[in-house]
Amino acid sequence: MAGPGVHPLCVRHLGLCAYAPAQQAMQAFSAQRTATTTDEIWLLEHPPVYTQGRAGRAEHLFNAGSIPVLPSERGGQITYHGPGQLVCYLLLDIQRLSLGVRGLVSLIEAALIATLAAWGIPATARRDAPGVYVGQAKIAALGLRIRRGCCSHGLSLNVNMDMAPWAGINACGLGVAVTQMAEHLDRPPPLSEIAAALLAQLVQRLGYTAVRTGAARLPLHSDHPNPSDPKP
């Protein structure tokens, strides 16, 4: 769990959002945040898109076909986003939460592992390759940007999606297989149930004591200028 203290949180359920506006909104949020800005978690899906992290190398893209390839300011290599994948963006003041980068990564991985365990899917983390794995196949990816003690971007969890586009890339530059929850369940639950379970795990581990729901839209600037006193 993150360090002690009263940590408010705003959660936004954003539905299906294009990648570029979501990244622009994260950039704007991070640029204007202050020491008292409320942390936010955004839960969403993206239309089909390949995103190339800051360390991305061209040889990890085999065949994009008609799927756009967009640069991303997160760390890591290339990955794929599409409908049926849960994306969770974490806009957190990790310094205020008394978390280092390694501690944050481990916390996110633990939240994902516990969420998958709730549906009977045994998963593990790897010290040498951030993310969560079922056997040797990757089921969840992490990609963060840390700046001035705050993070943005976050994680993606494959739930029930078209897996064909994964063949067009070397996912995360690791040369590993990719899997999803639907391959391990007779009937995968709605994405909203997975999102609620993962959110509960993250809130508990991050130590938030006041959580409210924000507008279901991409905020290009903060809509709660006095975040130290959020509405319940």
C-alpha positions as CSV (number, residue, x, y, z in Angstrom):
1,M,0.0,0.0,0.0
2,A,1.1,3.6,-0.6
3,G,2.3,5.8,2.2
4,P,-0.1,7.0,4.9
5,G,-2.3,10.0,4.6
6,V,-5.6,11.3,3.2
7,H,-5.5,10.8,-0.6
8,P,-8.6,11.8,-2.6
9,L,-9.2,10.3,-6.0
10,C,-11.3,11.2,-9.1
11,V,-12.3,8.3,-11.3
12,R,-13.5,8.8,-14.9
13,H,-15.3,6.1,-17.0
14,L,-14.6,7.3,-20.5
15,G,-15.9,4.5,-22.7
16,L,-14.3,4.3,-26.2
17,C,-11.8,7.1,-26.8
18,A,-9.4,7.8,-29.6
19,Y,-5.8,7.5,-28.6
20,A,-4.4,10.9,-29.7
21,P,-7.0,13.0,-27.8
22,A,-6.5,10.8,-24.7
23,Q,-2.7,11.4,-24.8
24,Q,-3.3,15.1,-25.3
25,A,-5.6,15.2,-22.3
26,M,-3.1,13.5,-20.2
27,Q,-0.4,15.9,-21.3
28,A,-2.6,18.9,-20.5
29,F,-3.6,17.5,-17.1
30,S,0.0,16.8,-16.1
31,A,1.2,20.2,-17.3
32,Q,-1.4,22.1,-15.1
33,R,-1.4,20.0,-12.0
34,T,-0.1,21.4,-8.7
35,A,0.9,19.9,-5.3
36,T,-2.8,19.9,-4.4
37,T,-4.3,18.5,-7.6
38,T,-6.5,15.4,-7.0
39,D,-5.1,12.3,-8.6
40,E,-7.3,10.7,-11.3
41,I,-7.8,7.3,-12.8
42,W,-9.3,7.0,-16.3
43,L,-10.9,3.7,-17.4
44,L,-11.5,3.4,-21.1
45,E,-11.1,1.5,-24.4
46,H,-9.3,2.6,-27.6
47,P,-10.3,1.9,-31.2
48,P,-7.7,-0.2,-33.0
49,V,-4.2,1.5,-32.8
50,Y,-0.6,0.5,-32.4
51,T,1.4,2.8,-30.1
52,Q,5.1,3.2,-30.1
53,G,6.8,4.1,-26.8
54,R,9.7,6.5,-26.4
55,A,12.2,3.5,-26.7
56,G,10.3,2.0,-29.6
57,R,12.3,0.4,-32.4
58,A,11.0,0.1,-36.0
59,E,11.9,-3.5,-36.3
60,H,9.2,-4.5,-33.8
61,L,6.5,-3.5,-36.2
62,F,6.0,-6.3,-38.8
63,N,2.7,-5.3,-40.6
64,A,0.4,-2.6,-39.5
65,G,-2.1,-3.1,-42.3
66,S,-4.8,-0.5,-42.0
67,I,-4.2,0.1,-38.2
68,P,-2.7,3.5,-37.4
69,V,0.7,3.6,-35.7
70,L,1.0,6.5,-33.3
71,P,3.9,7.7,-31.1
72,S,3.4,7.7,-27.4
73,E,5.3,9.5,-24.6
74,R,5.1,6.5,-22.3
75,G,8.1,4.2,-21.8
76,G,8.5,0.9,-23.5
77,Q,8.2,-0.5,-27.0
78,I,5.2,-1.1,-29.3
79,T,1.9,-2.4,-28.2
80,Y,-1.7,-2.8,-29.5
81,H,-4.9,-1.3,-28.2
82,G,-8.4,-2.2,-29.4
83,P,-12.0,-2.7,-28.2
84,G,-12.4,-5.4,-25.6
85,Q,-9.1,-4.4,-23.9
86,L,-9.4,-2.5,-20.6
87,V,-7.1,0.6,-20.5
88,C,-6.5,2.3,-17.2
89,Y,-4.6,5.6,-17.1
90,L,-3.1,6.6,-13.8
91,L,-2.5,10.3,-13.3
92,L,-1.0,10.1,-9.8
93,D,1.3,12.2,-7.7
94,I,3.6,9.3,-6.7
95,Q,5.8,11.5,-4.6
96,R,2.7,12.4,-2.5
97,L,1.8,8.7,-2.3
98,S,5.4,7.9,-1.1
99,L,5.9,5.6,-4.0
100,G,9.0,5.0,-6.1
101,V,8.8,3.8,-9.7
102,R,9.6,0.2,-8.8
103,G,7.1,0.3,-6.0
104,L,4.4,1.7,-8.3
105,V,5.1,-1.0,-10.9
106,S,4.9,-3.8,-8.3
107,L,1.7,-2.3,-6.9
108,I,0.0,-2.2,-10.4
109,E,1.1,-5.7,-11.1
110,A,-0.2,-7.0,-7.8
111,A,-3.6,-5.3,-8.4
112,L,-3.8,-7.0,-11.8
113,I,-2.8,-10.4,-10.4
114,A,-5.5,-10.1,-7.7
115,T,-8.1,-9.0,-10.3
116,L,-7.4,-12.0,-12.5
117,A,-7.4,-14.4,-9.5
118,A,-11.0,-13.3,-8.7
119,W,-11.9,-15.0,-12.0
120,G,-9.7,-18.0,-11.3
121,I,-6.9,-17.0,-13.7
122,P,-3.5,-17.6,-12.1
123,A,-1.1,-14.9,-13.2
124,T,2.4,-13.8,-12.3
125,A,4.8,-10.8,-12.7
126,R,8.3,-10.9,-14.1
127,R,11.1,-8.8,-12.6
128,D,12.9,-8.5,-16.0
129,A,9.8,-7.5,-18.0
130,P,7.1,-5.4,-16.4
131,G,3.6,-6.6,-17.0
132,V,1.5,-9.6,-16.0
133,Y,1.7,-13.1,-17.5
134,V,-0.4,-16.3,-17.6
135,G,2.1,-19.0,-18.1
136,Q,4.5,-17.6,-20.7
137,A,1.9,-15.4,-22.4
138,K,1.4,-11.7,-21.6
139,I,-2.1,-10.7,-20.6
140,A,-1.5,-7.2,-19.3
141,A,1.0,-4.5,-20.3
142,L,2.4,-1.5,-18.3
143,G,3.7,1.7,-19.8
144,L,4.3,4.8,-17.7
145,R,5.6,8.3,-18.0
146,I,7.1,9.8,-14.8
147,R,7.7,13.5,-14.7
148,R,8.3,15.8,-11.7
149,G,7.2,13.1,-9.2
150,C,4.0,12.4,-11.1
151,C,2.9,9.6,-13.5
152,S,0.6,9.3,-16.5
153,H,-0.3,6.6,-18.9
154,G,-0.7,3.2,-17.1
155,L,-1.8,-0.3,-18.0
156,S,-3.9,-2.3,-20.4
157,L,-5.6,-5.7,-19.7
158,N,-6.7,-8.0,-22.5
159,V,-10.2,-9.1,-21.7
160,N,-12.2,-10.1,-24.8
161,M,-10.8,-8.6,-28.0
162,D,-9.8,-9.4,-31.6
163,M,-6.3,-10.9,-31.1
164,A,-5.4,-10.9,-34.8
165,P,-3.6,-7.5,-34.8
166,W,-1.1,-8.8,-32.2
167,A,0.5,-10.8,-35.0
168,G,1.5,-7.5,-36.7
169,I,4.0,-6.6,-33.9
170,N,6.6,-8.0,-31.6
171,A,4.5,-7.0,-28.5
172,C,6.6,-4.8,-26.1
173,G,9.7,-6.0,-27.9
174,L,9.7,-9.2,-25.9
175,G,9.0,-11.9,-28.4
176,V,6.4,-13.5,-26.2
177,A,2.9,-14.8,-26.9
178,V,-0.1,-12.6,-25.9
179,T,-3.3,-13.9,-24.3
180,Q,-6.6,-12.6,-22.9
181,M,-9.1,-13.4,-20.2
182,A,-11.6,-14.8,-22.8
183,E,-9.1,-17.6,-23.6
184,H,-9.2,-18.8,-20.0
185,L,-12.9,-18.4,-19.2
186,D,-16.0,-20.1,-20.6
187,R,-17.8,-16.8,-20.6
188,P,-15.8,-13.6,-19.8
189,P,-17.7,-11.0,-17.8
190,P,-18.5,-7.5,-19.1
191,L,-15.6,-5.1,-19.3
192,S,-17.4,-2.9,-16.7
193,E,-17.1,-5.7,-14.1
194,I,-13.4,-6.2,-14.7
195,A,-12.9,-2.4,-14.5
196,A,-14.7,-2.2,-11.2
197,A,-12.7,-5.1,-9.7
198,L,-9.4,-3.6,-10.9
199,L,-10.3,-0.2,-9.7
200,A,-11.1,-1.5,-6.2
201,Q,-7.7,-3.3,-6.1
202,L,-5.9,-0.1,-7.1
203,V,-7.8,2.1,-4.7
204,Q,-7.0,-0.2,-1.8
205,R,-3.3,-0.5,-2.6
206,L,-2.8,3.2,-3.3
207,G,-4.5,4.2,0.0
208,Y,-7.2,6.5,-1.3
209,T,-9.7,7.5,1.4
210,A,-12.1,9.6,-0.7
211,V,-13.2,8.6,-4.2
212,R,-15.6,10.4,-6.5
213,T,-16.7,9.9,-10.1
214,G,-15.8,12.6,-12.5
215,A,-17.4,13.6,-15.8
216,A,-17.4,10.9,-18.5
217,R,-15.3,12.9,-20.9
218,L,-11.7,13.6,-21.6
219,P,-10.7,16.6,-19.4
220,L,-8.3,18.9,-21.2
221,H,-7.9,20.8,-17.9
222,S,-8.9,20.0,-14.3
223,D,-12.6,20.5,-13.5
224,H,-12.0,20.5,-9.7
225,P,-9.8,23.5,-8.9
226,N,-10.0,22.8,-5.1
227,P,-9.1,19.1,-5.2
228,S,-8.2,18.9,-1.5
229,D,-11.9,18.8,-0.7
230,P,-13.5,16.5,-3.2
231,K,-17.2,15.6,-3.2
232,P,-17.9,12.1,-1.9
